[in-house]
Amino acid sequence: MVQLHQNVESAKNQNQAKEDQDAQVKGSLQKIKNKFIVMSGKGGVGKTSTSVNLAIALSEKGFKVGLMDVDLHGPDVPRMLGLSGMLDLNPNRKLNPMKYSENLATVSIESLTPNKDDAVIWRGPIKYSAIRQFIADVEWGELDFLIVDSPPGTGDEPLTIAQTMSDAKAIIVTTPQEVSLADVRKSINFCKTVKMDIFGLIENMSGLECPHCGKMIELFGSGGGEKTAADADINFIGRVPFDLNMVTAGDSGTCFQKKYANSPVTLAFGNVAEKMGELV
């Protein structure tokens, strides 16, 4: 009898803890006007650099932006922003997101692990809990945009976002090559299955301007992203060219858009941010 009573009390406590977290999640999300999840069907298409640069472009336009890194097994957002150190607690016993600028702050599992080279070996339920804590236990405050950088594919992380943020919109990133496009079609079908609106598709690494003659080199083909968007009846919102300086900036944690303000890459991200800004 004693054991049964203890089990009942334990279940009550667990239910109460879940209700408390649900309330905190709802409270945090109510303060955020627009939520976007940046997805890709496969790795290596520049999804994280797209997330980071869209967040920077929006913040440079004066919007308050949060950037949430839910790529729990390969978190790169802090390094690409040139941020280091650990998140700290505020007097409300909530985590303060790490500030990149006056208008942009970010949260990543990398900012919660003392050894940045440690592997995160988690199954689905733990990942679900961690992502909800990124929302409930972080002092995001009032935001115009929350950009969520998701890992490649259609697994636990994007599913958790879809279930937790019913009004989130997807931005899908691809390269022009068919291997990437085949996986992107799975991402499009994922969004349709979970009833998530797709804001649009971005074709990344879309050509490289030859530094010698100025002609465009189609490294991965051309036009595949735009055709896929048309076939799926979703918006094609931008084509971002390949730039070797983008690689260097990401590795060193320097802001590409500030250093190369007039580059086609900066202008492309600015154009997408302009379209997103029309929602506010």
Backbone bond lengths (Angstrom), bond angles and torsions (degrees), N, CA, C in turn:
res aa  C-N    CA-C-N  psi(-1)  N-CA   C-N-CA  omega(-1)  CA-C   N-CA-C  phi
1 M - - - 1.459 - - 1.524 110.57 -
2 V 1.339 115.08 -42.48 1.463 120.19 -179.23 1.525 110.06 -61.10
3 Q 1.349 116.28 -43.63 1.459 120.93 -179.93 1.536 111.02 -62.57
4 L 1.342 116.30 -41.14 1.446 121.13 178.92 1.526 110.93 -62.00
5 H 1.336 116.36 -42.98 1.475 120.92 179.27 1.530 110.43 -62.28
6 Q 1.335 115.61 -41.49 1.461 120.00 179.81 1.529 110.94 -64.68
7 N 1.330 116.40 -38.93 1.464 120.17 178.82 1.523 111.64 -64.75
8 V 1.346 115.27 -40.62 1.473 120.04 178.66 1.525 110.64 -63.95
9 E 1.331 116.64 -44.24 1.473 121.08 179.28 1.525 111.33 -63.63
10 S 1.343 115.94 -39.85 1.465 120.18 178.83 1.526 110.88 -63.60
11 A 1.333 116.48 -41.42 1.467 120.41 179.08 1.529 110.66 -64.69
12 K 1.332 116.61 -39.74 1.470 120.50 177.97 1.517 110.84 -61.97
13 N 1.333 115.61 -43.56 1.468 119.69 -179.58 1.529 111.36 -64.33
14 Q 1.342 116.52 -40.24 1.464 120.11 178.48 1.524 111.19 -64.67
15 N 1.339 116.13 -41.77 1.462 119.68 178.38 1.526 111.43 -63.76
16 Q 1.329 116.35 -39.57 1.461 120.32 179.12 1.521 111.03 -65.53
17 A 1.343 116.20 -40.82 1.469 120.28 179.24 1.529 110.24 -63.11
18 K 1.341 116.95 -40.21 1.464 120.50 179.18 1.529 110.54 -66.82
19 E 1.332 116.77 -40.92 1.468 119.90 178.43 1.518 110.83 -63.75
20 D 1.336 116.55 -39.79 1.467 120.27 178.19 1.528 111.05 -63.51
21 Q 1.350 116.24 -42.94 1.465 118.98 179.53 1.525 110.73 -67.65
22 D 1.328 117.36 -39.58 1.468 120.56 177.57 1.527 110.52 -57.46
23 A 1.331 115.80 -41.25 1.467 120.20 179.88 1.528 110.85 -66.74
24 Q 1.327 117.04 -39.49 1.458 120.54 178.88 1.526 111.45 -67.70
25 V 1.337 116.41 -40.62 1.465 120.39 176.99 1.527 110.01 -60.69
26 K 1.316 116.31 -47.53 1.460 120.85 -179.79 1.522 111.13 -61.45
27 G 1.337 116.19 -41.46 1.467 120.16 179.49 1.512 112.70 -63.20
28 S 1.340 116.30 -41.34 1.466 120.23 178.96 1.528 111.42 -66.24
29 L 1.327 116.26 -45.60 1.464 120.23 -175.90 1.520 112.54 -68.18
30 Q 1.330 117.45 -28.62 1.456 120.26 178.73 1.525 112.58 -64.84
31 K 1.333 116.52 -21.44 1.467 120.90 -179.06 1.528 112.68 -89.23
32 I 1.337 116.63 -1.70 1.468 121.30 -176.13 1.524 108.79 -110.73
33 K 1.333 116.22 120.19 1.462 120.18 -174.19 1.524 112.94 -71.81
34 N 1.327 116.44 -45.66 1.466 120.27 -174.96 1.517 110.52 -133.35
35 K 1.328 116.12 131.29 1.463 121.04 178.59 1.522 109.53 -118.47
36 F 1.330 115.09 133.64 1.459 120.96 178.81 1.523 109.20 -130.85
37 I 1.318 116.15 137.43 1.457 120.81 171.60 1.523 107.52 -111.49
38 V 1.329 115.98 127.48 1.459 121.39 178.90 1.522 107.43 -95.97
39 M 1.341 116.14 119.76 1.453 122.70 -172.78 1.524 110.96 -122.13
40 S 1.314 115.25 161.49 1.462 120.74 169.50 1.515 108.11 -149.27
41 G 1.321 115.59 152.69 1.454 119.47 -180.00 1.517 112.06 -75.79
42 K 1.341 117.28 -27.37 1.459 121.52 -178.56 1.520 109.10 -143.73
43 G 1.328 114.84 165.08 1.454 120.12 179.08 1.517 112.17 -78.46
44 G 1.325 116.31 162.76 1.454 121.09 174.13 1.511 116.15 83.55
45 V 1.342 117.60 11.78 1.466 119.60 -178.90 1.535 111.92 -99.07
46 G 1.336 116.85 0.17 1.462 119.66 179.02 1.512 113.85 89.21
47 K 1.331 116.52 29.69 1.462 120.92 -178.72 1.522 112.01 -64.03
48 T 1.348 117.22 -46.67 1.468 119.99 -177.59 1.523 111.15 -68.44
49 S 1.333 117.57 -40.15 1.464 119.08 177.62 1.528 110.32 -64.39
50 T 1.333 116.49 -32.69 1.470 120.00 175.29 1.530 110.59 -66.51
51 S 1.338 116.88 -45.95 1.467 120.63 178.27 1.514 111.10 -57.69
52 V 1.332 115.54 -49.03 1.463 121.23 -177.18 1.526 110.60 -62.42
53 N 1.318 117.18 -46.42 1.459 119.84 -175.62 1.520 113.24 -73.81
54 L 1.318 117.99 -30.58 1.463 119.78 172.84 1.526 110.18 -66.92
55 A 1.338 116.71 -41.12 1.465 120.40 178.58 1.526 110.81 -62.63
56 I 1.334 116.25 -43.08 1.466 120.03 178.57 1.529 110.73 -64.96
57 A 1.331 116.50 -45.00 1.471 120.39 -179.08 1.530 111.21 -60.54
58 L 1.327 116.88 -41.81 1.469 120.28 178.01 1.527 111.33 -65.72
59 S 1.326 116.43 -42.94 1.464 119.95 -179.30 1.523 111.60 -65.27
60 E 1.348 116.77 -34.05 1.460 120.67 178.00 1.530 111.95 -68.95
61 K 1.309 116.61 -20.23 1.464 121.10 176.98 1.528 111.64 -87.47
62 G 1.335 115.80 3.42 1.463 120.11 175.61 1.508 115.39 96.99
63 F 1.331 117.76 2.39 1.460 120.48 179.19 1.523 110.52 -82.38
64 K 1.334 116.39 147.57 1.461 122.08 172.22 1.527 108.35 -82.62
65 V 1.326 115.94 122.22 1.465 120.56 -170.38 1.529 111.09 -129.22
66 G 1.314 116.04 136.11 1.455 122.58 169.64 1.527 109.02 -111.81
67 L 1.317 116.20 142.46 1.473 121.51 179.37 1.525 107.62 -124.09
68 M 1.325 116.46 112.55 1.461 122.14 -175.73 1.525 109.63 -108.31
69 D 1.318 116.36 117.72 1.463 123.21 -177.38 1.524 108.66 -92.92
70 V 1.341 117.09 103.16 1.474 119.93 178.40 1.522 111.55 -104.29
71 D 1.328 116.46 15.34 1.461 120.29 170.93 1.531 106.13 -80.04
72 L 1.321 115.75 80.48 1.464 121.63 -168.22 1.523 113.17 -68.20
73 H 1.329 117.32 -27.66 1.463 120.49 -177.90 1.529 112.56 -91.07
74 G 1.316 117.21 -17.27 1.471 120.45 179.65 1.514 111.03 -143.80
75 P 1.336 117.55 62.15 1.470 120.39 -176.26 1.530 112.13 -75.02
76 D 1.325 116.48 118.66 1.467 120.72 -177.10 1.524 113.65 -120.79
77 V 1.322 117.68 -7.28 1.466 120.26 -173.97 1.530 112.87 -57.44
78 P 1.346 119.92 -49.14 1.473 118.31 -178.71 1.529 113.04 -58.53
79 R 1.325 116.69 -41.46 1.463 119.48 -179.30 1.516 111.42 -65.45
80 M 1.330 117.04 -39.26 1.463 119.98 -179.74 1.521 111.83 -69.39
81 L 1.333 116.23 -24.38 1.463 120.40 176.64 1.532 112.36 -91.67
82 G 1.341 116.63 -2.73 1.453 119.91 -179.23 1.513 113.43 74.06
83 L 1.354 116.97 26.51 1.460 121.68 -178.01 1.527 110.29 -102.40
84 S 1.319 115.45 147.41 1.469 120.99 176.98 1.522 108.32 -143.96
85 G 1.319 115.87 174.63 1.454 120.05 -179.36 1.519 112.11 94.22
86 M 1.341 114.40 -175.70 1.461 121.34 -175.66 1.527 110.37 -113.49
87 L 1.339 115.90 154.83 1.458 120.43 174.28 1.525 109.99 -70.39
88 D 1.336 116.80 148.32 1.459 120.24 178.95 1.525 110.79 -117.07
89 L 1.341 114.78 163.46 1.455 121.51 -179.78 1.523 110.22 -93.44
90 N 1.336 115.73 142.85 1.462 119.46 174.77 1.533 109.54 -97.26
91 P 1.338 118.72 176.31 1.478 120.46 -178.80 1.523 114.34 -58.80
92 N 1.345 117.63 -22.47 1.468 121.33 177.42 1.522 112.65 -82.68
93 R 1.347 114.72 6.19 1.459 122.35 -178.09 1.533 111.54 59.56
94 K 1.311 114.73 37.37 1.456 121.62 171.73 1.521 108.65 -116.75
95 L 1.327 115.99 154.84 1.454 120.60 178.79 1.524 110.74 -77.03
96 N 1.323 116.02 134.94 1.457 120.12 172.25 1.524 109.15 -85.18
97 P 1.329 118.23 127.03 1.467 118.72 174.37 1.521 109.23 -63.50
98 M 1.327 116.26 152.29 1.461 120.86 -177.45 1.523 109.51 -77.71
99 K 1.332 115.97 128.18 1.455 121.22 -175.69 1.527 110.41 -81.73
100 Y 1.326 115.11 129.17 1.464 121.16 170.84 1.528 109.76 -97.98
101 S 1.306 115.31 -39.58 1.463 121.66 177.74 1.524 107.72 -152.80
102 E 1.306 116.33 -176.58 1.464 120.32 -179.75 1.525 111.50 -60.73
103 N 1.341 116.37 -31.36 1.460 120.16 -174.67 1.523 114.74 -107.79
104 L 1.325 117.40 -1.09 1.471 119.64 -174.74 1.521 111.55 -134.70
105 A 1.342 115.62 128.61 1.461 121.66 176.64 1.523 108.55 -137.54
106 T 1.330 115.81 155.98 1.469 119.28 -173.41 1.521 111.76 -140.46
107 V 1.329 114.80 156.01 1.459 122.86 173.84 1.522 108.34 -132.14
108 S 1.328 115.90 135.69 1.461 121.76 179.73 1.517 108.65 -149.11
109 I 1.316 116.75 151.12 1.462 120.54 176.29 1.524 110.66 -61.79
110 E 1.346 117.07 -26.53 1.461 119.98 178.91 1.525 111.67 -63.16
111 S 1.340 116.72 -29.08 1.463 121.35 179.54 1.522 112.16 -83.24
112 L 1.331 116.50 5.77 1.464 121.35 177.79 1.528 112.18 -120.44
113 T 1.334 116.40 1.47 1.461 120.55 -179.50 1.525 109.82 -115.88
114 P 1.341 117.40 122.34 1.475 120.71 -177.74 1.526 113.17 -59.70
115 N 1.344 116.49 -41.01 1.464 120.37 178.94 1.523 108.73 -102.30
116 K 1.332 116.17 109.51 1.462 120.95 -173.43 1.529 112.94 -67.20
117 D 1.327 117.98 -15.38 1.457 121.09 -178.52 1.525 113.02 -95.00
118 D 1.338 116.94 -0.49 1.465 119.88 177.49 1.524 110.34 -69.10
119 A 1.309 117.33 138.04 1.465 121.73 177.11 1.523 109.92 -79.12
120 V 1.326 115.53 140.21 1.468 121.43 173.50 1.522 107.31 -94.75
121 I 1.328 116.16 109.51 1.468 121.12 -175.54 1.528 107.27 -113.18
122 W 1.328 115.45 87.23 1.458 122.13 -174.89 1.523 110.80 -125.05
123 R 1.335 114.39 144.88 1.457 120.50 170.90 1.533 109.39 -91.07
124 G 1.327 114.48 175.26 1.454 121.53 -174.14 1.512 117.17 -50.40
125 P 1.354 120.31 -51.63 1.465 120.16 -176.57 1.531 113.70 -59.64
126 I 1.322 117.37 -36.15 1.461 119.99 179.17 1.525 109.82 -70.34
127 K 1.324 116.98 -39.50 1.464 120.08 178.18 1.532 110.58 -64.00
128 Y 1.318 116.07 -41.05 1.467 121.29 177.11 1.522 110.51 -57.93
129 S 1.328 115.65 -46.66 1.463 120.72 -179.43 1.524 111.83 -65.20
130 A 1.331 116.65 -42.08 1.473 120.78 -178.35 1.523 111.05 -63.23
131 I 1.331 117.28 -43.08 1.466 120.33 -178.70 1.521 110.88 -65.82
132 R 1.323 116.83 -39.74 1.467 119.33 177.24 1.526 110.98 -65.71
133 Q 1.322 117.05 -34.02 1.462 120.00 176.14 1.529 111.48 -67.75
134 F 1.338 117.02 -33.15 1.469 120.46 175.72 1.527 110.99 -59.75
135 I 1.325 116.41 -26.18 1.466 120.96 179.16 1.532 110.44 -91.83
136 A 1.338 116.17 -50.24 1.462 120.71 -172.66 1.519 113.40 -74.36
137 D 1.332 117.68 -37.76 1.469 121.30 -170.66 1.522 113.40 -101.07
138 V 1.335 117.53 10.92 1.466 121.69 179.53 1.526 109.04 -114.44
139 E 1.314 115.76 136.76 1.471 121.86 -179.14 1.532 109.10 -84.91
140 W 1.336 115.51 76.69 1.466 119.64 -179.39 1.520 111.83 -71.87
141 G 1.311 116.30 -35.75 1.456 119.93 -177.80 1.526 111.63 73.55
142 E 1.331 115.41 -159.89 1.465 121.55 179.87 1.530 109.29 -79.69
143 L 1.328 116.18 122.71 1.462 121.10 -179.64 1.533 110.62 -127.76
144 D 1.323 114.96 145.83 1.461 119.86 169.84 1.528 110.37 -80.84
145 F 1.349 114.93 -35.95 1.467 119.91 -178.27 1.523 110.73 -141.47
146 L 1.328 115.52 139.81 1.453 122.14 165.64 1.528 106.87 -118.28
147 I 1.335 116.14 117.75 1.455 122.06 177.97 1.526 107.77 -100.99
148 V 1.323 116.96 123.85 1.459 122.24 -179.10 1.523 108.74 -107.44
149 D 1.328 116.08 117.46 1.463 120.74 177.30 1.524 108.39 -90.35
150 S 1.322 116.33 112.14 1.461 122.16 -174.99 1.519 110.59 -101.89
151 P 1.327 118.40 152.33 1.469 119.63 175.18 1.524 110.53 -69.13
152 P 1.334 117.43 164.79 1.466 120.16 178.97 1.529 111.27 -62.05
153 G 1.302 115.06 152.66 1.457 119.92 174.36 1.520 113.34 94.78
154 T 1.335 114.86 -166.53 1.466 121.55 -172.98 1.528 110.51 -129.13
155 G 1.321 116.11 44.81 1.463 121.15 -175.25 1.516 114.43 -93.43
156 D 1.328 114.69 -149.30 1.467 121.54 -173.26 1.525 113.90 -58.37
157 E 1.335 116.46 -41.45 1.465 119.29 -172.76 1.533 113.02 -66.11
158 P 1.344 119.46 -54.34 1.466 117.52 176.76 1.521 113.26 -64.58
159 L 1.331 116.93 -31.41 1.466 119.75 177.95 1.533 110.43 -65.47
160 T 1.334 116.76 -41.18 1.466 120.43 177.94 1.523 110.85 -62.38
161 I 1.335 117.00 -42.25 1.462 120.11 177.99 1.524 110.46 -62.72
162 A 1.327 116.79 -43.99 1.468 120.74 -179.96 1.527 111.28 -61.34
163 Q 1.329 117.11 -38.15 1.466 121.01 -178.91 1.521 112.13 -76.95
164 T 1.326 116.72 -29.59 1.470 120.97 -174.80 1.524 111.96 -90.73
165 M 1.338 116.96 -36.16 1.471 121.75 -179.21 1.522 108.41 -114.22
166 S 1.308 116.57 88.44 1.472 120.17 -174.20 1.524 112.36 -66.79
167 D 1.335 117.35 -20.06 1.464 120.30 -178.61 1.530 112.52 -102.50
168 A 1.333 117.68 10.87 1.467 120.33 178.86 1.525 110.22 -69.22
169 K 1.338 114.54 147.01 1.467 121.26 176.23 1.528 108.44 -113.95
170 A 1.323 116.49 149.00 1.460 121.34 -177.61 1.523 111.28 -100.55
171 I 1.329 114.54 138.01 1.466 122.07 166.11 1.520 105.78 -114.55
172 I 1.324 116.59 120.30 1.461 121.51 -175.05 1.531 108.95 -104.97
173 V 1.333 115.38 130.93 1.463 121.70 -176.74 1.524 109.59 -109.92
174 T 1.322 115.65 135.38 1.459 121.00 178.02 1.523 109.64 -142.99
175 T 1.307 116.21 165.94 1.464 121.35 164.62 1.531 106.79 -104.00
176 P 1.332 118.76 168.52 1.469 119.57 -175.03 1.530 114.99 -71.87
177 Q 1.349 117.90 -13.41 1.460 118.14 -172.79 1.522 112.55 -75.42
178 E 1.303 117.28 152.92 1.457 123.10 -172.23 1.524 112.59 -64.18
179 V 1.341 117.94 -35.55 1.472 120.16 179.50 1.530 110.23 -58.61
180 S 1.324 116.27 -43.27 1.459 120.62 177.85 1.517 111.34 -68.98
181 L 1.325 116.80 -42.21 1.465 121.03 -177.76 1.521 112.02 -63.91
182 A 1.331 117.41 -35.34 1.465 120.84 178.83 1.526 110.26 -62.01
183 D 1.344 116.09 -40.74 1.466 119.62 178.99 1.522 111.73 -74.05
184 V 1.328 116.67 -32.22 1.461 120.36 178.16 1.526 110.85 -63.19
185 R 1.315 116.27 -36.27 1.460 118.77 178.04 1.525 111.01 -60.92
186 K 1.327 117.25 -30.77 1.470 120.57 174.88 1.532 110.02 -67.42
187 S 1.338 116.79 -40.11 1.468 120.23 177.94 1.529 110.96 -63.33
188 I 1.324 116.16 -40.08 1.468 120.22 177.93 1.527 110.17 -62.27
189 N 1.327 116.81 -44.02 1.464 120.55 179.51 1.525 111.54 -67.63
190 F 1.345 116.90 -33.68 1.466 120.65 174.87 1.523 109.74 -58.23
191 C 1.329 116.26 -48.82 1.468 120.29 -178.32 1.527 110.97 -61.22
192 K 1.323 116.18 -40.25 1.468 119.33 179.00 1.528 110.97 -66.17
193 T 1.337 116.20 -37.48 1.475 120.27 -178.70 1.525 111.43 -66.66
194 V 1.350 116.90 -42.26 1.470 119.99 -177.80 1.528 111.70 -91.32
195 K 1.355 115.57 5.51 1.472 122.04 177.05 1.537 112.18 61.00
196 M 1.335 115.08 43.74 1.460 121.17 174.88 1.526 109.16 -100.31
197 D 1.315 116.23 128.47 1.456 120.43 177.79 1.531 110.29 -65.08
198 I 1.325 116.39 139.74 1.462 121.79 176.18 1.522 108.27 -102.10
199 F 1.321 116.46 114.88 1.458 120.38 179.30 1.522 110.43 -69.21
200 G 1.328 115.80 -38.04 1.454 118.35 177.87 1.511 112.86 166.72
201 L 1.326 114.49 176.19 1.459 122.61 -178.53 1.530 109.84 -116.71
202 I 1.330 115.90 136.18 1.465 122.43 177.20 1.523 108.54 -112.04
203 E 1.333 115.87 131.06 1.462 120.74 173.64 1.531 107.94 -95.75
204 N 1.315 116.08 107.71 1.466 121.90 -177.74 1.540 110.01 -94.84
205 M 1.332 115.40 160.52 1.475 121.69 -178.54 1.529 110.65 54.81
206 S 1.319 115.39 40.78 1.458 121.90 -174.31 1.526 110.50 -90.43
207 G 1.325 115.61 76.05 1.457 120.81 178.40 1.517 113.25 92.09
208 L 1.314 115.68 150.00 1.472 123.54 178.71 1.522 108.27 -128.47
209 E 1.326 115.35 126.15 1.459 119.41 177.28 1.523 109.66 -77.48
210 C 1.334 116.89 122.79 1.461 120.79 -179.61 1.528 109.84 -62.37
211 P 1.343 118.19 125.64 1.470 120.36 -178.45 1.526 113.23 -68.76
212 H 1.327 117.77 -12.55 1.461 121.57 -177.13 1.530 112.80 -97.50
213 C 1.341 115.52 -48.16 1.471 118.22 -175.92 1.518 113.72 -110.45
214 G 1.341 116.74 -11.41 1.457 119.87 178.20 1.513 114.88 83.21
215 K 1.342 117.85 -3.40 1.461 120.15 178.84 1.531 110.51 -75.84
216 M 1.334 115.31 152.46 1.464 120.58 -179.43 1.528 110.39 -84.11
217 I 1.331 115.68 128.70 1.462 122.12 176.48 1.527 108.08 -103.93
218 E 1.315 116.83 120.38 1.465 120.87 -178.90 1.525 109.06 -86.13
219 L 1.331 116.45 87.91 1.462 121.13 -174.77 1.523 112.61 -62.07
220 F 1.324 116.53 -40.13 1.463 120.90 -175.43 1.534 111.84 -119.32
221 G 1.324 116.58 25.75 1.455 119.55 -174.37 1.524 109.53 87.09
222 S 1.320 116.47 -170.15 1.466 119.28 -178.88 1.519 110.33 -151.97
223 G 1.325 115.31 149.16 1.460 121.64 172.50 1.505 115.88 80.06
224 G 1.334 118.13 -3.89 1.465 119.67 -176.60 1.514 113.17 -65.15
225 G 1.328 116.28 -39.19 1.466 120.03 -179.63 1.515 112.07 -65.50
226 E 1.330 115.85 -44.11 1.463 119.99 -179.73 1.524 111.02 -64.65
227 K 1.331 117.01 -40.34 1.468 120.64 179.17 1.527 111.01 -66.27
228 T 1.355 116.43 -41.24 1.462 120.02 178.87 1.518 111.11 -62.75
229 A 1.340 116.48 -41.04 1.463 120.47 177.68 1.525 111.01 -62.56
230 A 1.323 115.98 -43.05 1.467 119.54 179.71 1.531 111.07 -64.50
231 D 1.331 116.49 -42.57 1.468 120.53 179.94 1.524 112.00 -62.97
232 A 1.351 115.79 -35.23 1.469 120.50 -178.18 1.520 112.11 -89.89
233 D 1.342 116.46 -1.74 1.467 122.02 -179.90 1.533 111.62 60.51
234 I 1.347 115.58 44.75 1.464 120.96 173.70 1.526 108.71 -123.39
235 N 1.317 116.26 164.10 1.462 121.04 -176.38 1.530 111.24 -72.90
236 F 1.306 115.83 135.65 1.465 121.46 169.40 1.530 105.89 -96.34
237 I 1.339 116.88 113.18 1.472 119.05 -168.32 1.520 114.37 -107.56
238 G 1.340 118.28 -0.50 1.455 116.37 176.65 1.510 113.64 168.64
239 R 1.322 113.24 154.02 1.463 122.05 176.60 1.525 106.61 -123.32
240 V 1.338 117.41 119.38 1.461 122.12 -177.80 1.523 108.91 -109.03
241 P 1.330 118.07 118.43 1.470 119.99 -178.89 1.521 112.20 -72.93
242 F 1.309 115.31 162.69 1.465 121.71 175.80 1.525 108.59 -79.73
243 D 1.328 115.86 137.69 1.464 120.85 177.91 1.525 107.89 -141.27
244 L 1.327 117.12 122.75 1.467 121.02 -178.29 1.526 111.38 -60.21
245 N 1.335 117.21 -30.43 1.464 120.24 179.87 1.529 111.92 -67.50
246 M 1.328 115.75 -23.49 1.467 120.86 177.34 1.529 109.96 -65.23
247 V 1.313 116.31 -38.77 1.465 121.51 178.54 1.528 109.81 -64.01
248 T 1.320 116.20 -47.04 1.458 120.98 -179.44 1.521 111.50 -62.67
249 A 1.328 116.26 -42.63 1.464 120.61 -179.65 1.522 111.46 -63.68
250 G 1.332 116.53 -43.06 1.458 120.09 179.79 1.514 112.49 -64.06
251 D 1.337 116.54 -40.69 1.462 120.64 -179.44 1.527 112.08 -68.49
252 S 1.326 116.53 -33.99 1.466 120.30 -176.13 1.527 112.88 -93.11
253 G 1.341 117.16 -8.75 1.460 120.11 -179.62 1.512 113.28 74.38
254 T 1.333 117.94 24.54 1.460 121.36 176.75 1.525 109.58 -99.08
255 C 1.324 116.64 155.63 1.459 121.43 -176.17 1.523 110.55 -82.63
256 F 1.315 116.30 109.44 1.460 121.52 179.54 1.522 110.81 -59.48
257 Q 1.322 116.85 -42.68 1.462 120.69 -173.18 1.531 112.68 -66.54
258 K 1.321 116.85 -30.99 1.462 119.42 176.96 1.527 111.15 -76.66
259 K 1.320 116.00 -39.10 1.456 120.30 -176.23 1.526 111.43 -75.93
260 Y 1.329 116.62 -32.65 1.467 120.98 -178.26 1.531 108.58 -127.07
261 A 1.313 114.60 65.07 1.469 121.20 -171.05 1.518 113.30 -63.27
262 N 1.322 118.02 -27.85 1.461 120.64 -176.08 1.529 113.64 -104.17
263 S 1.329 116.40 11.75 1.469 119.18 -178.04 1.531 110.32 -74.20
264 P 1.337 117.76 155.06 1.473 120.99 176.58 1.528 112.52 -57.69
265 V 1.336 117.32 -32.20 1.465 120.51 179.08 1.526 110.28 -65.73
266 T 1.332 117.23 -48.18 1.459 121.67 179.23 1.523 110.87 -60.57
267 L 1.321 116.52 -43.38 1.465 120.81 179.50 1.529 110.98 -64.54
268 A 1.340 117.09 -37.49 1.468 120.67 -179.98 1.529 110.98 -64.75
269 F 1.336 116.78 -45.82 1.462 119.42 178.75 1.534 110.76 -66.61
270 G 1.322 116.35 -35.91 1.456 119.93 176.77 1.519 112.02 -62.28
271 N 1.332 116.60 -38.45 1.461 120.56 179.19 1.526 111.72 -66.40
272 V 1.351 116.66 -40.92 1.466 119.61 177.81 1.528 110.09 -66.07
273 A 1.343 116.06 -42.37 1.468 120.07 178.61 1.526 111.25 -61.79
274 E 1.328 116.11 -34.15 1.468 120.60 177.27 1.522 110.42 -61.99
275 K 1.319 116.33 -43.11 1.467 120.77 179.13 1.525 110.83 -65.57
276 M 1.337 116.36 -39.22 1.466 119.86 178.00 1.523 110.64 -67.04
277 G 1.336 115.64 -38.65 1.463 120.50 -178.51 1.513 113.50 -63.34
278 E 1.321 116.72 -22.74 1.467 119.80 179.08 1.524 112.08 -66.35
279 L 1.338 116.70 -15.47 1.473 120.68 179.72 1.520 112.24 -76.66
280 V 1.331 117.20 -20.20 1.472 120.75 -174.94 1.525 109.81 -85.61
